[in-house]
Amino acid sequence: MKERVIEILSGFGVPETAITEQTHFARDLGLDSLDSVDLIMQLEQEFGIRIPDEDYDKLTTLKGVLTYLQGEQAVA
């Protein structure tokens, strides 16, 4: 799962070596709000889930994304 998320992030021109679990997507990687929406859409498509708007603020770091996805898989 982690590798798949990193692969998606690298599609935004982010070197894989720049991504750690604590890396903040906007602050550290320079993703803007449009990039964030695109990232969430790609995560939804890749993992077959629906992410409600109110959960977007949980998805600002790799660790946050992984924790969220693991929770979604536990529910599914």
Backbone as XML, in Angstrom:
<?xml version="1.0"?>
<chain id="A" units="angstrom">
  <residue number="1" name="MET">
    <atom name="N" x="0.821" y="-1.186" z="0.000"/>
    <atom name="CA" x="0.000" y="0.000" z="0.000"/>
    <atom name="C" x="0.875" y="1.264" z="0.000"/>
  </residue>
  <residue number="2" name="LYS">
    <atom name="N" x="1.879" y="1.262" z="0.849"/>
    <atom name="CA" x="2.764" y="2.432" z="0.944"/>
    <atom name="C" x="3.429" y="2.718" z="-0.398"/>
  </residue>
  <residue number="3" name="GLU">
    <atom name="N" x="3.896" y="1.666" z="-1.058"/>
    <atom name="CA" x="4.565" y="1.842" z="-2.341"/>
    <atom name="C" x="3.625" y="2.403" z="-3.387"/>
  </residue>
  <residue number="4" name="ARG">
    <atom name="N" x="2.354" y="1.988" z="-3.353"/>
    <atom name="CA" x="1.375" y="2.485" z="-4.317"/>
    <atom name="C" x="1.099" y="3.967" z="-4.097"/>
  </residue>
  <residue number="5" name="VAL">
    <atom name="N" x="1.020" y="4.394" z="-2.827"/>
    <atom name="CA" x="0.785" y="5.809" z="-2.533"/>
    <atom name="C" x="1.997" y="6.643" z="-2.961"/>
  </residue>
  <residue number="6" name="ILE">
    <atom name="N" x="3.198" y="6.149" z="-2.679"/>
    <atom name="CA" x="4.411" y="6.857" z="-3.082"/>
    <atom name="C" x="4.484" y="6.965" z="-4.601"/>
  </residue>
  <residue number="7" name="GLU">
    <atom name="N" x="4.067" y="5.929" z="-5.294"/>
    <atom name="CA" x="4.048" y="5.953" z="-6.756"/>
    <atom name="C" x="3.086" y="7.035" z="-7.269"/>
  </residue>
  <residue number="8" name="ILE">
    <atom name="N" x="1.936" y="7.169" z="-6.626"/>
    <atom name="CA" x="0.982" y="8.211" z="-7.006"/>
    <atom name="C" x="1.599" y="9.584" z="-6.767"/>
  </residue>
  <residue number="9" name="LEU">
    <atom name="N" x="2.222" y="9.776" z="-5.609"/>
    <atom name="CA" x="2.854" y="11.057" z="-5.295"/>
    <atom name="C" x="3.971" y="11.392" z="-6.270"/>
  </residue>
  <residue number="10" name="SER">
    <atom name="N" x="4.710" y="10.396" z="-6.712"/>
    <atom name="CA" x="5.803" y="10.661" z="-7.645"/>
    <atom name="C" x="5.268" y="11.156" z="-8.985"/>
  </residue>
  <residue number="11" name="GLY">
    <atom name="N" x="3.998" y="10.891" z="-9.266"/>
    <atom name="CA" x="3.360" y="11.405" z="-10.469"/>
    <atom name="C" x="3.184" y="12.921" z="-10.450"/>
  </residue>
  <residue number="12" name="PHE">
    <atom name="N" x="3.358" y="13.525" z="-9.283"/>
    <atom name="CA" x="3.280" y="14.980" z="-9.149"/>
    <atom name="C" x="4.668" y="15.614" z="-9.251"/>
  </residue>
  <residue number="13" name="GLY">
    <atom name="N" x="5.638" y="14.821" z="-9.714"/>
    <atom name="CA" x="6.994" y="15.340" z="-9.866"/>
    <atom name="C" x="7.789" y="15.327" z="-8.576"/>
  </residue>
  <residue number="14" name="VAL">
    <atom name="N" x="7.329" y="14.572" z="-7.600"/>
    <atom name="CA" x="8.015" y="14.485" z="-6.310"/>
    <atom name="C" x="8.961" y="13.289" z="-6.339"/>
  </residue>
  <residue number="15" name="PRO">
    <atom name="N" x="10.255" y="13.508" z="-6.072"/>
    <atom name="CA" x="11.166" y="12.364" z="-6.018"/>
    <atom name="C" x="10.805" y="11.457" z="-4.847"/>
  </residue>
  <residue number="16" name="GLU">
    <atom name="N" x="10.837" y="10.155" z="-5.085"/>
    <atom name="CA" x="10.479" y="9.206" z="-4.039"/>
    <atom name="C" x="11.347" y="9.375" z="-2.801"/>
  </residue>
  <residue number="17" name="THR">
    <atom name="N" x="12.585" y="9.793" z="-2.979"/>
    <atom name="CA" x="13.490" y="9.973" z="-1.841"/>
    <atom name="C" x="13.078" y="11.145" z="-0.954"/>
  </residue>
  <residue number="18" name="ALA">
    <atom name="N" x="12.226" y="12.039" z="-1.462"/>
    <atom name="CA" x="11.778" y="13.201" z="-0.690"/>
    <atom name="C" x="10.568" y="12.879" z="0.182"/>
  </residue>
  <residue number="19" name="ILE">
    <atom name="N" x="10.027" y="11.673" z="0.046"/>
    <atom name="CA" x="8.788" y="11.331" z="0.735"/>
    <atom name="C" x="9.088" y="10.438" z="1.944"/>
  </residue>
  <residue number="20" name="THR">
    <atom name="N" x="8.743" y="10.954" z="3.118"/>
    <atom name="CA" x="8.784" y="10.159" z="4.339"/>
    <atom name="C" x="7.377" y="10.144" z="4.914"/>
  </residue>
  <residue number="21" name="GLU">
    <atom name="N" x="7.166" y="9.375" z="5.958"/>
    <atom name="CA" x="5.828" y="9.316" z="6.546"/>
    <atom name="C" x="5.406" y="10.653" z="7.136"/>
  </residue>
  <residue number="22" name="GLN">
    <atom name="N" x="6.380" y="11.497" z="7.514"/>
    <atom name="CA" x="6.069" y="12.781" z="8.140"/>
    <atom name="C" x="6.042" y="13.946" z="7.144"/>
  </residue>
  <residue number="23" name="THR">
    <atom name="N" x="6.398" y="13.708" z="5.897"/>
    <atom name="CA" x="6.431" y="14.765" z="4.893"/>
    <atom name="C" x="5.030" y="15.326" z="4.670"/>
  </residue>
  <residue number="24" name="HIS">
    <atom name="N" x="4.901" y="16.630" z="4.844"/>
    <atom name="CA" x="3.611" y="17.307" z="4.625"/>
    <atom name="C" x="3.506" y="17.632" z="3.137"/>
  </residue>
  <residue number="25" name="PHE">
    <atom name="N" x="2.416" y="17.216" z="2.520"/>
    <atom name="CA" x="2.278" y="17.344" z="1.074"/>
    <atom name="C" x="2.343" y="18.797" z="0.600"/>
  </residue>
  <residue number="26" name="ALA">
    <atom name="N" x="1.655" y="19.696" z="1.271"/>
    <atom name="CA" x="1.640" y="21.099" z="0.838"/>
    <atom name="C" x="2.898" y="21.828" z="1.291"/>
  </residue>
  <residue number="27" name="ARG">
    <atom name="N" x="3.184" y="21.749" z="2.561"/>
    <atom name="CA" x="4.298" y="22.515" z="3.133"/>
    <atom name="C" x="5.659" y="22.034" z="2.630"/>
  </residue>
  <residue number="28" name="ASP">
    <atom name="N" x="5.876" y="20.717" z="2.603"/>
    <atom name="CA" x="7.185" y="20.169" z="2.249"/>
    <atom name="C" x="7.351" y="19.852" z="0.766"/>
  </residue>
  <residue number="29" name="LEU">
    <atom name="N" x="6.249" y="19.468" z="0.114"/>
    <atom name="CA" x="6.349" y="19.054" z="-1.288"/>
    <atom name="C" x="5.789" y="20.083" z="-2.258"/>
  </residue>
  <residue number="30" name="GLY">
    <atom name="N" x="5.104" y="21.098" z="-1.732"/>
    <atom name="CA" x="4.594" y="22.157" z="-2.592"/>
    <atom name="C" x="3.319" y="21.820" z="-3.345"/>
  </residue>
  <residue number="31" name="LEU">
    <atom name="N" x="2.597" y="20.780" z="-2.927"/>
    <atom name="CA" x="1.335" y="20.485" z="-3.586"/>
    <atom name="C" x="0.320" y="21.559" z="-3.220"/>
  </residue>
  <residue number="32" name="ASP">
    <atom name="N" x="-0.401" y="22.072" z="-4.231"/>
    <atom name="CA" x="-1.421" y="23.080" z="-3.960"/>
    <atom name="C" x="-2.787" y="22.403" z="-3.817"/>
  </residue>
  <residue number="33" name="SER">
    <atom name="N" x="-3.822" y="23.201" z="-3.667"/>
    <atom name="CA" x="-5.152" y="22.641" z="-3.417"/>
    <atom name="C" x="-5.651" y="21.791" z="-4.590"/>
  </residue>
  <residue number="34" name="LEU">
    <atom name="N" x="-5.333" y="22.194" z="-5.807"/>
    <atom name="CA" x="-5.732" y="21.383" z="-6.970"/>
    <atom name="C" x="-4.996" y="20.049" z="-6.982"/>
  </residue>
  <residue number="35" name="ASP">
    <atom name="N" x="-3.709" y="20.074" z="-6.640"/>
    <atom name="CA" x="-2.941" y="18.829" z="-6.544"/>
    <atom name="C" x="-3.544" y="17.917" z="-5.479"/>
  </residue>
  <residue number="36" name="SER">
    <atom name="N" x="-3.952" y="18.503" z="-4.361"/>
    <atom name="CA" x="-4.532" y="17.713" z="-3.274"/>
    <atom name="C" x="-5.815" y="17.027" z="-3.715"/>
  </residue>
  <residue number="37" name="VAL">
    <atom name="N" x="-6.657" y="17.744" z="-4.433"/>
    <atom name="CA" x="-7.903" y="17.153" z="-4.940"/>
    <atom name="C" x="-7.575" y="16.036" z="-5.934"/>
  </residue>
  <residue number="38" name="ASP">
    <atom name="N" x="-6.611" y="16.280" z="-6.804"/>
    <atom name="CA" x="-6.192" y="15.264" z="-7.771"/>
    <atom name="C" x="-5.648" y="14.036" z="-7.044"/>
  </residue>
  <residue number="39" name="LEU">
    <atom name="N" x="-4.847" y="14.250" z="-6.011"/>
    <atom name="CA" x="-4.294" y="13.143" z="-5.225"/>
    <atom name="C" x="-5.418" y="12.318" z="-4.609"/>
  </residue>
  <residue number="40" name="ILE">
    <atom name="N" x="-6.403" y="12.987" z="-4.029"/>
    <atom name="CA" x="-7.512" y="12.270" z="-3.396"/>
    <atom name="C" x="-8.303" y="11.482" z="-4.429"/>
  </residue>
  <residue number="41" name="MET">
    <atom name="N" x="-8.527" y="12.062" z="-5.596"/>
    <atom name="CA" x="-9.232" y="11.342" z="-6.664"/>
    <atom name="C" x="-8.454" y="10.096" z="-7.084"/>
  </residue>
  <residue number="42" name="GLN">
    <atom name="N" x="-7.136" y="10.230" z="-7.189"/>
    <atom name="CA" x="-6.318" y="9.079" z="-7.563"/>
    <atom name="C" x="-6.332" y="8.005" z="-6.473"/>
  </residue>
  <residue number="43" name="LEU">
    <atom name="N" x="-6.313" y="8.426" z="-5.207"/>
    <atom name="CA" x="-6.396" y="7.462" z="-4.107"/>
    <atom name="C" x="-7.732" y="6.732" z="-4.133"/>
  </residue>
  <residue number="44" name="GLU">
    <atom name="N" x="-8.810" y="7.466" z="-4.392"/>
    <atom name="CA" x="-10.135" y="6.840" z="-4.477"/>
    <atom name="C" x="-10.166" y="5.799" z="-5.586"/>
  </residue>
  <residue number="45" name="GLN">
    <atom name="N" x="-9.617" y="6.157" z="-6.727"/>
    <atom name="CA" x="-9.622" y="5.238" z="-7.862"/>
    <atom name="C" x="-8.721" y="4.030" z="-7.596"/>
  </residue>
  <residue number="46" name="GLU">
    <atom name="N" x="-7.528" y="4.277" z="-7.093"/>
    <atom name="CA" x="-6.558" y="3.201" z="-6.859"/>
    <atom name="C" x="-7.044" y="2.192" z="-5.823"/>
  </residue>
  <residue number="47" name="PHE">
    <atom name="N" x="-7.682" y="2.691" z="-4.766"/>
    <atom name="CA" x="-8.054" y="1.814" z="-3.657"/>
    <atom name="C" x="-9.546" y="1.502" z="-3.610"/>
  </residue>
  <residue number="48" name="GLY">
    <atom name="N" x="-10.304" y="1.997" z="-4.583"/>
    <atom name="CA" x="-11.726" y="1.661" z="-4.677"/>
    <atom name="C" x="-12.543" y="2.142" z="-3.491"/>
  </residue>
  <residue number="49" name="ILE">
    <atom name="N" x="-12.238" y="3.355" z="-3.020"/>
    <atom name="CA" x="-12.954" y="3.903" z="-1.874"/>
    <atom name="C" x="-13.518" y="5.270" z="-2.230"/>
  </residue>
  <residue number="50" name="ARG">
    <atom name="N" x="-14.371" y="5.784" z="-1.366"/>
    <atom name="CA" x="-14.904" y="7.147" z="-1.485"/>
    <atom name="C" x="-14.423" y="7.902" z="-0.261"/>
  </residue>
  <residue number="51" name="ILE">
    <atom name="N" x="-13.759" y="9.023" z="-0.473"/>
    <atom name="CA" x="-13.236" y="9.831" z="0.625"/>
    <atom name="C" x="-14.102" y="11.085" z="0.738"/>
  </residue>
  <residue number="52" name="PRO">
    <atom name="N" x="-14.859" y="11.212" z="1.828"/>
    <atom name="CA" x="-15.706" y="12.398" z="1.997"/>
    <atom name="C" x="-14.876" y="13.662" z="2.188"/>
  </residue>
  <residue number="53" name="ASP">
    <atom name="N" x="-15.430" y="14.791" z="1.768"/>
    <atom name="CA" x="-14.732" y="16.078" z="1.871"/>
    <atom name="C" x="-14.222" y="16.351" z="3.280"/>
  </residue>
  <residue number="54" name="GLU">
    <atom name="N" x="-14.993" y="15.979" z="4.290"/>
    <atom name="CA" x="-14.600" y="16.276" z="5.666"/>
    <atom name="C" x="-13.377" y="15.474" z="6.127"/>
  </residue>
  <residue number="55" name="ASP">
    <atom name="N" x="-12.965" y="14.464" z="5.356"/>
    <atom name="CA" x="-11.785" y="13.675" z="5.712"/>
    <atom name="C" x="-10.513" y="14.172" z="5.022"/>
  </residue>
  <residue number="56" name="TYR">
    <atom name="N" x="-10.627" y="15.147" z="4.138"/>
    <atom name="CA" x="-9.464" y="15.626" z="3.386"/>
    <atom name="C" x="-8.336" y="16.099" z="4.294"/>
  </residue>
  <residue number="57" name="ASP">
    <atom name="N" x="-8.690" y="16.733" z="5.423"/>
    <atom name="CA" x="-7.648" y="17.262" z="6.306"/>
    <atom name="C" x="-6.856" y="16.170" z="7.014"/>
  </residue>
  <residue number="58" name="LYS">
    <atom name="N" x="-7.308" y="14.938" z="6.951"/>
    <atom name="CA" x="-6.568" y="13.804" z="7.522"/>
    <atom name="C" x="-5.489" y="13.298" z="6.561"/>
  </residue>
  <residue number="59" name="LEU">
    <atom name="N" x="-5.521" y="13.774" z="5.327"/>
    <atom name="CA" x="-4.679" y="13.229" z="4.268"/>
    <atom name="C" x="-3.602" y="14.224" z="3.837"/>
  </residue>
  <residue number="60" name="THR">
    <atom name="N" x="-2.856" y="14.743" z="4.794"/>
    <atom name="CA" x="-1.851" y="15.752" z="4.483"/>
    <atom name="C" x="-0.426" y="15.228" z="4.557"/>
  </residue>
  <residue number="61" name="THR">
    <atom name="N" x="-0.263" y="13.993" z="5.053"/>
    <atom name="CA" x="1.054" y="13.355" z="5.116"/>
    <atom name="C" x="0.906" y="11.907" z="4.658"/>
  </residue>
  <residue number="62" name="LEU">
    <atom name="N" x="2.029" y="11.284" z="4.335"/>
    <atom name="CA" x="1.984" y="9.875" z="3.940"/>
    <atom name="C" x="1.439" y="9.034" z="5.089"/>
  </residue>
  <residue number="63" name="LYS">
    <atom name="N" x="1.870" y="9.321" z="6.307"/>
    <atom name="CA" x="1.381" y="8.571" z="7.462"/>
    <atom name="C" x="-0.131" y="8.726" z="7.605"/>
  </residue>
  <residue number="64" name="GLY">
    <atom name="N" x="-0.631" y="9.949" z="7.433"/>
    <atom name="CA" x="-2.071" y="10.180" z="7.509"/>
    <atom name="C" x="-2.836" y="9.395" z="6.456"/>
  </residue>
  <residue number="65" name="VAL">
    <atom name="N" x="-2.303" y="9.376" z="5.239"/>
    <atom name="CA" x="-2.949" y="8.631" z="4.152"/>
    <atom name="C" x="-2.955" y="7.136" z="4.466"/>
  </residue>
  <residue number="66" name="LEU">
    <atom name="N" x="-1.828" y="6.601" z="4.907"/>
    <atom name="CA" x="-1.742" y="5.169" z="5.201"/>
    <atom name="C" x="-2.676" y="4.783" z="6.348"/>
  </residue>
  <residue number="67" name="THR">
    <atom name="N" x="-2.721" y="5.602" z="7.386"/>
    <atom name="CA" x="-3.617" y="5.334" z="8.515"/>
    <atom name="C" x="-5.072" y="5.343" z="8.047"/>
  </residue>
  <residue number="68" name="TYR">
    <atom name="N" x="-5.417" y="6.320" z="7.234"/>
    <atom name="CA" x="-6.783" y="6.433" z="6.711"/>
    <atom name="C" x="-7.134" y="5.210" z="5.855"/>
  </residue>
  <residue number="69" name="LEU">
    <atom name="N" x="-6.241" y="4.845" z="4.949"/>
    <atom name="CA" x="-6.518" y="3.710" z="4.061"/>
    <atom name="C" x="-6.633" y="2.403" z="4.836"/>
  </residue>
  <residue number="70" name="GLN">
    <atom name="N" x="-5.800" y="2.230" z="5.841"/>
    <atom name="CA" x="-5.891" y="1.012" z="6.666"/>
    <atom name="C" x="-7.219" y="0.953" z="7.394"/>
  </residue>
  <residue number="71" name="GLY">
    <atom name="N" x="-7.689" y="2.110" z="7.876"/>
    <atom name="CA" x="-8.991" y="2.167" z="8.533"/>
    <atom name="C" x="-10.120" y="1.841" z="7.572"/>
  </residue>
  <residue number="72" name="GLU">
    <atom name="N" x="-10.007" y="2.328" z="6.353"/>
    <atom name="CA" x="-11.031" y="2.051" z="5.338"/>
    <atom name="C" x="-11.055" y="0.575" z="4.971"/>
  </residue>
  <residue number="73" name="GLN">
    <atom name="N" x="-9.892" y="-0.047" z="4.893"/>
    <atom name="CA" x="-9.839" y="-1.463" z="4.555"/>
    <atom name="C" x="-10.400" y="-2.315" z="5.678"/>
  </residue>
  <residue number="74" name="ALA">
    <atom name="N" x="-10.222" y="-1.880" z="6.925"/>
    <atom name="CA" x="-10.766" y="-2.613" z="8.058"/>
    <atom name="C" x="-12.292" y="-2.583" z="8.058"/>
  </residue>
  <residue number="75" name="VAL">
    <atom name="N" x="-12.850" y="-1.475" z="7.552"/>
    <atom name="CA" x="-14.307" y="-1.323" z="7.496"/>
    <atom name="C" x="-14.891" y="-2.130" z="6.352"/>
  </residue>
  <residue number="76" name="ALA">
    <atom name="N" x="-14.162" y="-2.175" z="5.240"/>
    <atom name="CA" x="-14.682" y="-2.827" z="4.022"/>
    <atom name="C" x="-14.784" y="-4.327" z="4.156"/>
  </residue>
</chain>
